[in-house]
């Protein structure tokens, strides 16, 4: 593939990853805020996180995405274009309906459909990236995957809320739809060749992933690394609130962490992979997350003063670690998927393990903190980081797949 074509393909993949994060941002951040402002009951809002459930369960239909396509459109475009069109239709519907208590049921249903479509599209996008990129380009594609999805989440969540204040709610949602329309245009005008489709290709199955050497090591590493990243990140916000921080100050440190994740974690992680290799970059990311947990533990236990500087330093370490470890692990997963014949299914299985680790840890750490205090919660995060470092050093010591 020539440089111009490769650059256009990378731009399209980055745009797709960005747009995939938008529905989750709307559902998790914008909808609860706007509906609560309109008087929605908190018990009803508690169900909104279930909109993200397709991202955990997508491994169940990943083989179908790998096995079925329209030859005239191409193996990956057959899924990317219609799924992206579905997301665009859902966001357009929300813009027309408006977000209010009266339209809440319809809006939530539309965002659930958008989440299902974007999760399905992600299977095809991951398969495309695994099949078409290699070497340092693969690391950059994974930086675009992690960072782009997070940026899309911020754009669909806090970004939507900010735009609502300036241009109104319908126009704000319309701006989100315009971003999706751009990535749809890039995908619709891209011509997919048959180069990535192997001859005599076996049917993709979940059992095919399970049987591959190294598959379980990758899945467990993804699960544990997600636990490591989330253990300190989620609990730190509650700790700061209880320590007397104002909500807006907690929001600022969260936004700063997001910037570090995208720029230093994802971008720096891709650079580290090129210089040191994916396994070393993964180890550095996990070590940074462990250091962050130690920083929060020191504040919770009174070993160090509760100063804003230490809080920001801990947040920065955790954000860098989460981004770098995710990019490194997904690069290893894409290399693994590239060597097989069912790239979408293999990537999705690893990602579902990661998402499961995030969801379980988010729930468990809060309960642990309620039982053992913040010190116990952060100590558990430090222990998980050490366990994950030890596991990945041994289980991923050699190339898998």
C-alpha positions as CSV (number, residue, x, y, z in Angstrom):
1,X,0.0,0.0,0.0
2,X,1.5,3.4,-1.0
3,X,2.0,6.2,1.6
4,X,-1.0,8.3,0.3
5,X,-3.4,5.3,0.5
6,X,-2.0,4.3,3.8
7,X,-2.5,7.8,5.2
8,X,-6.1,8.0,4.0
9,X,-6.8,4.6,5.5
10,X,-5.3,5.7,8.8
11,X,-7.4,8.9,8.8
12,X,-10.6,6.8,8.1
13,X,-9.8,4.4,10.9
14,X,-9.0,7.2,13.4
15,X,-12.3,8.9,12.5
16,X,-14.2,5.7,13.0
17,X,-12.7,5.1,16.4
18,X,-13.5,8.7,17.3
19,X,-17.1,8.4,16.2
20,X,-17.6,5.1,18.1
21,X,-17.0,6.8,21.4
22,X,-19.7,9.4,20.8
23,X,-22.8,7.3,21.7
24,X,-21.2,6.2,24.9
25,X,-20.3,9.7,25.9
26,X,-23.9,10.9,25.2
27,X,-25.4,8.0,27.2
28,X,-23.0,8.0,30.1
29,X,-22.3,11.8,30.5
30,X,-24.7,14.0,28.6
31,X,-28.0,12.2,29.0
32,X,-28.0,11.8,32.8
33,X,-27.1,15.5,33.3
34,X,-29.7,16.8,30.8
35,X,-32.4,14.5,31.9
36,X,-31.8,15.2,35.6
37,X,-31.9,18.9,34.9
38,X,-35.3,18.3,33.3
39,X,-36.5,16.5,36.5
40,X,-35.9,12.9,35.7
41,X,-35.9,10.5,38.6
42,X,-32.5,9.2,39.8
43,X,-33.8,5.6,39.9
44,X,-34.5,5.8,36.2
45,X,-31.1,7.4,35.4
46,X,-29.4,4.5,37.2
47,X,-30.2,2.2,34.3
48,X,-28.4,4.4,31.7
49,X,-25.0,2.6,32.0
50,X,-26.7,-0.5,30.6
51,X,-26.6,1.3,27.3
52,X,-22.9,0.2,27.2
53,X,-23.7,-3.5,27.6
54,X,-23.2,-4.3,23.9
55,X,-19.6,-3.4,24.2
56,X,-19.1,-6.2,26.8
57,X,-21.2,-8.8,24.9
58,X,-20.1,-8.0,21.4
59,X,-17.8,-11.1,21.4
60,X,-21.0,-13.2,21.0
61,X,-21.7,-11.9,17.5
62,X,-18.1,-11.1,16.4
63,X,-17.8,-14.4,14.4
64,X,-20.8,-13.4,12.3
65,X,-19.1,-10.1,11.5
66,X,-16.0,-12.0,10.4
67,X,-18.0,-14.7,8.4
68,X,-20.6,-12.7,6.5
69,X,-20.2,-9.8,4.1
70,X,-21.2,-8.5,0.7
71,X,-18.4,-9.1,-1.8
72,X,-19.4,-6.0,-3.8
73,X,-18.9,-3.8,-0.7
74,X,-15.9,-5.5,0.8
75,X,-15.4,-7.6,3.9
76,X,-15.2,-4.7,6.4
77,X,-17.1,-2.0,4.6
78,X,-20.1,-4.3,4.5
79,X,-20.4,-3.8,8.3
80,X,-18.8,-0.4,8.8
81,X,-20.9,1.6,6.4
82,X,-24.4,0.4,7.5
83,X,-23.5,0.4,11.2
84,X,-22.1,4.0,10.9
85,X,-25.3,5.0,9.0
86,X,-27.4,3.5,11.9
87,X,-25.5,5.6,14.4
88,X,-26.0,8.7,12.3
89,X,-29.7,8.0,12.1
90,X,-30.0,7.5,15.8
91,X,-28.2,10.8,16.6
92,X,-30.3,12.6,14.0
93,X,-33.4,11.2,15.7
94,X,-32.2,12.5,19.1
95,X,-31.6,15.9,17.6
96,X,-35.1,16.1,16.2
97,X,-36.8,14.7,19.4
98,X,-34.8,16.8,21.9
99,X,-33.6,15.4,25.2
100,X,-36.3,15.9,27.9
101,X,-38.3,13.8,30.4
102,X,-41.1,13.6,27.8
103,X,-38.9,12.1,25.2
104,X,-36.6,10.1,27.5
105,X,-37.8,6.7,26.6
106,X,-37.3,7.3,22.9
107,X,-34.0,8.9,23.4
108,X,-32.6,6.1,25.6
109,X,-33.9,3.5,23.0
110,X,-32.1,5.4,20.2
111,X,-28.9,5.6,22.1
112,X,-29.1,1.9,23.0
113,X,-29.5,1.2,19.3
114,X,-26.5,3.5,18.5
115,X,-24.4,1.7,21.1
116,X,-25.2,-1.7,19.6
117,X,-24.4,-0.4,16.1
118,X,-21.1,1.2,17.2
119,X,-20.0,-1.9,19.1
120,X,-20.7,-4.0,16.1
121,X,-18.8,-1.6,13.9
122,X,-15.9,-1.7,16.3
123,X,-15.5,-5.4,15.5
124,X,-15.1,-4.7,11.8
125,X,-12.9,-1.7,12.4
126,X,-10.5,-3.7,14.7
127,X,-10.4,-6.5,12.1
128,X,-9.6,-3.9,9.4
129,X,-6.8,-2.3,11.4
130,X,-5.3,-5.7,12.3
131,X,-5.3,-6.8,8.7
132,X,-4.1,-3.7,7.1
133,X,-1.4,-2.3,9.4
134,X,1.8,-3.7,10.7
135,X,4.9,-2.6,12.5
136,X,4.9,1.0,13.9
137,X,1.8,1.7,11.9
138,X,0.0,-0.9,14.0
139,X,1.1,0.8,17.2
140,X,-0.2,4.1,15.8
141,X,-3.5,2.5,14.9
142,X,-3.9,1.3,18.5
143,X,-3.1,4.7,19.8
144,X,-5.9,6.0,17.5
145,X,-8.1,3.2,18.9
146,X,-7.7,4.0,22.6
147,X,-7.2,7.8,22.3
148,X,-9.7,8.3,19.5
149,X,-12.5,6.4,21.4
150,X,-11.8,8.4,24.5
151,X,-11.8,11.7,22.6
152,X,-15.1,10.7,21.1
153,X,-16.5,9.9,24.6
154,X,-15.5,13.4,25.8
155,X,-16.9,15.0,22.7
156,X,-20.2,13.2,23.1
157,X,-20.4,13.8,26.9
158,X,-18.8,17.0,28.3
159,X,-18.4,18.4,24.8
160,X,-22.2,18.0,24.2
161,X,-23.0,19.7,27.5
162,X,-20.6,22.6,26.7
163,X,-22.1,23.1,23.2
164,X,-25.6,22.9,24.6
165,X,-24.8,26.0,26.8
166,X,-23.6,27.9,23.7
167,X,-25.7,26.8,20.8
168,X,-28.6,24.9,22.3
169,X,-29.4,21.2,22.6
170,X,-30.6,20.4,19.0
171,X,-27.5,22.0,17.5
172,X,-25.2,20.3,19.9
173,X,-26.5,16.9,19.1
174,X,-26.4,17.9,15.4
175,X,-22.7,18.7,15.8
176,X,-22.2,15.1,17.1
177,X,-24.1,13.8,14.1
178,X,-21.9,15.8,11.8
179,X,-18.7,14.1,13.2
180,X,-20.3,10.7,12.6
181,X,-21.3,11.8,9.1
182,X,-17.7,12.7,8.3
183,X,-16.4,9.2,9.2
184,X,-19.3,7.6,7.3
185,X,-18.3,9.7,4.2
186,X,-14.7,8.5,4.5
187,X,-15.8,4.8,4.8
188,X,-18.3,5.1,2.0
189,X,-15.8,6.6,-0.4
190,X,-13.0,4.1,0.5
191,X,-12.5,1.2,-1.9
192,X,-11.7,-2.0,-0.1
193,X,-9.6,-4.6,-1.9
194,X,-9.5,-8.3,-1.3
195,X,-5.9,-8.3,-0.2
196,X,-6.8,-8.9,3.4
197,X,-9.1,-11.9,2.8
198,X,-7.1,-15.1,3.1
199,X,-7.7,-17.9,0.7
200,X,-9.4,-21.1,2.0
201,X,-10.4,-19.1,5.1
202,X,-12.0,-21.2,7.8
203,X,-15.1,-19.9,9.5
204,X,-14.6,-17.6,12.4
205,X,-15.7,-19.1,15.8
206,X,-15.1,-18.2,19.5
207,X,-13.7,-21.7,19.9
208,X,-11.2,-20.9,17.3
209,X,-9.9,-18.1,19.5
210,X,-9.9,-20.3,22.6
211,X,-7.9,-23.0,20.9
212,X,-5.1,-20.7,19.7
213,X,-1.9,-20.8,21.7
214,X,-1.6,-17.7,23.7
215,X,-5.2,-16.6,23.5
216,X,-6.0,-17.1,27.2
217,X,-2.8,-15.3,28.2
218,X,-3.9,-12.2,26.2
219,X,-7.4,-12.3,27.5
220,X,-6.3,-12.6,31.2
221,X,-3.7,-9.9,30.6
222,X,-6.4,-7.6,29.2
223,X,-8.7,-8.3,32.1
224,X,-5.9,-7.7,34.7
225,X,-4.5,-4.6,33.0
226,X,-8.1,-3.1,33.0
227,X,-8.4,-3.8,36.7
228,X,-5.1,-2.1,37.3
229,X,-6.1,1.0,35.3
230,X,-9.5,1.4,36.9
231,X,-8.6,0.5,40.5
232,X,-7.1,4.0,41.3
233,X,-8.8,6.1,38.6
234,X,-12.4,5.7,39.7
235,X,-11.8,5.6,43.4
236,X,-9.6,8.7,43.4
237,X,-12.6,10.9,42.4
238,X,-14.6,9.7,45.4
239,X,-11.6,10.1,47.7
240,X,-11.1,13.7,46.6
241,X,-14.7,14.6,47.1
242,X,-14.6,13.2,50.7
243,X,-11.3,15.1,51.2
244,X,-13.2,18.3,50.7
245,X,-12.5,19.1,47.0
246,X,-15.1,21.0,45.1
247,X,-16.9,19.2,42.3
248,X,-15.5,21.5,39.7
249,X,-12.0,20.9,40.9
250,X,-12.5,17.2,40.7
251,X,-13.8,17.7,37.2
252,X,-10.6,19.7,36.3
253,X,-8.3,16.9,37.5
254,X,-10.4,14.4,35.6
255,X,-10.1,16.4,32.4
256,X,-6.4,16.9,33.0
257,X,-6.1,13.1,33.4
258,X,-8.0,12.6,30.1
259,X,-5.5,14.9,28.3
260,X,-2.6,13.0,29.7
261,X,-4.1,9.7,28.7
262,X,-4.6,10.7,25.1
263,X,-1.4,12.7,24.5
264,X,1.2,11.0,26.7
265,X,-0.4,7.6,27.4
266,X,-1.6,6.8,23.9
267,X,0.8,8.9,21.8
268,X,3.7,8.3,24.1
269,X,2.8,4.6,24.3
270,X,2.9,4.3,20.6
271,X,6.4,6.0,20.6
272,X,7.6,3.6,23.3
273,X,6.4,0.6,21.4
274,X,8.5,1.7,18.4
275,X,11.6,2.3,20.6
276,X,11.4,-0.5,23.2
277,X,8.7,-2.9,22.0
278,X,5.1,-3.6,23.1
279,X,6.0,-5.8,26.0
280,X,8.3,-3.2,27.6
281,X,5.8,-0.5,27.0
282,X,3.1,-2.6,28.7
283,X,5.4,-3.1,31.7
284,X,6.1,0.6,32.0
285,X,2.4,1.4,31.8
286,X,1.5,-1.1,34.5
287,X,4.4,0.2,36.7
288,X,3.1,3.8,36.3
289,X,-0.4,2.6,37.3
290,X,1.1,0.9,40.4
291,X,3.0,4.1,41.3
292,X,-0.2,6.1,41.0
293,X,-2.0,3.7,43.3
294,X,0.9,4.1,45.8
295,X,0.6,7.9,45.6
296,X,-3.1,7.7,46.4
297,X,-2.5,5.2,49.1
298,X,0.1,7.5,50.7
299,X,-2.5,10.3,50.8
300,X,-5.3,8.1,52.1
301,X,-3.1,6.7,54.9
302,X,-1.6,10.1,55.9
303,X,1.9,9.1,54.9
304,X,2.0,12.2,52.6
305,X,0.2,15.5,52.9
306,X,-3.0,15.8,50.9
307,X,-1.8,18.4,48.5
308,X,-3.1,19.3,45.1
309,X,0.4,18.7,43.6
310,X,0.6,15.1,44.7
311,X,-3.0,14.5,43.6
312,X,-2.3,15.8,40.1
313,X,1.0,13.8,40.0
314,X,-0.8,10.6,41.0
315,X,-3.6,11.3,38.5
316,X,-1.0,11.9,35.7
317,X,0.9,8.7,36.5
318,X,-2.3,6.7,36.5
319,X,-3.6,8.3,33.3
320,X,-0.3,7.7,31.5
321,X,-0.2,4.1,32.7
322,X,-3.7,3.4,31.6
323,X,-3.1,4.8,28.1
324,X,0.3,3.3,27.5
325,X,-0.7,-0.2,28.8
326,X,-3.9,-0.2,26.7
327,X,-2.1,0.8,23.5
328,X,0.7,-1.8,24.2
329,X,-1.8,-4.6,25.0
330,X,-4.0,-3.9,22.0
331,X,-0.9,-3.8,19.8
332,X,0.0,-7.3,21.0
333,X,-3.7,-8.4,20.5
334,X,-3.7,-7.0,16.9
335,X,-0.5,-8.8,16.1
336,X,-2.0,-12.0,17.5
337,X,-5.2,-11.4,15.4
338,X,-3.2,-10.5,12.3
339,X,-1.6,-14.0,12.3
340,X,-4.9,-15.7,12.3
341,X,-7.9,-15.8,9.9
342,X,-10.5,-14.2,12.2
343,X,-9.1,-10.9,13.2
344,X,-12.3,-9.3,14.2
345,X,-13.3,-12.1,16.5
346,X,-9.9,-12.5,18.1
347,X,-9.6,-8.7,18.8
348,X,-13.1,-8.6,20.1
349,X,-12.6,-11.4,22.5
350,X,-9.6,-9.6,24.0
351,X,-11.4,-6.3,24.2
352,X,-14.4,-7.9,25.9
353,X,-12.1,-9.3,28.6
354,X,-10.7,-5.8,29.1
355,X,-14.2,-4.2,29.3
356,X,-15.3,-6.9,31.7
357,X,-12.3,-6.1,33.9
358,X,-13.2,-2.4,33.9
359,X,-16.9,-2.9,34.8
360,X,-16.2,-5.4,37.6
361,X,-13.4,-3.3,39.1
362,X,-15.5,-0.1,39.0
363,X,-18.1,-1.9,41.1
364,X,-15.8,-3.9,43.4
365,X,-13.4,-1.1,44.3
366,X,-16.2,1.2,45.6
367,X,-17.6,-1.6,47.8
368,X,-14.1,-2.5,49.0
369,X,-13.5,1.2,50.0
370,X,-16.8,1.2,51.9
371,X,-15.6,-1.9,53.8
372,X,-11.9,-1.3,54.3
373,X,-11.6,2.5,53.7
374,X,-9.8,4.3,50.8
375,X,-6.5,3.0,52.0
376,X,-7.7,-0.6,51.6
377,X,-9.0,0.2,48.1
378,X,-5.8,1.8,46.9
379,X,-3.7,-1.0,48.5
380,X,-5.8,-3.5,46.5
381,X,-5.0,-1.4,43.3
382,X,-1.3,-1.6,44.1
383,X,-1.5,-5.3,44.6
384,X,-3.4,-5.8,41.3
385,X,-0.7,-3.8,39.5
386,X,2.0,-6.0,41.0
387,X,0.1,-9.2,40.1
388,X,-0.5,-8.0,36.5
389,X,3.2,-7.1,36.1
390,X,4.3,-10.5,37.3
391,X,1.7,-12.3,35.1
392,X,2.4,-10.4,31.9
393,X,6.2,-10.7,32.3
394,X,5.8,-14.5,32.4
395,X,2.8,-15.2,30.2
396,X,3.7,-12.7,27.4
397,X,7.4,-13.3,27.5
398,X,7.2,-14.8,24.0
399,X,5.2,-13.9,21.0
400,X,1.7,-15.3,21.2
401,X,-0.4,-16.9,18.4
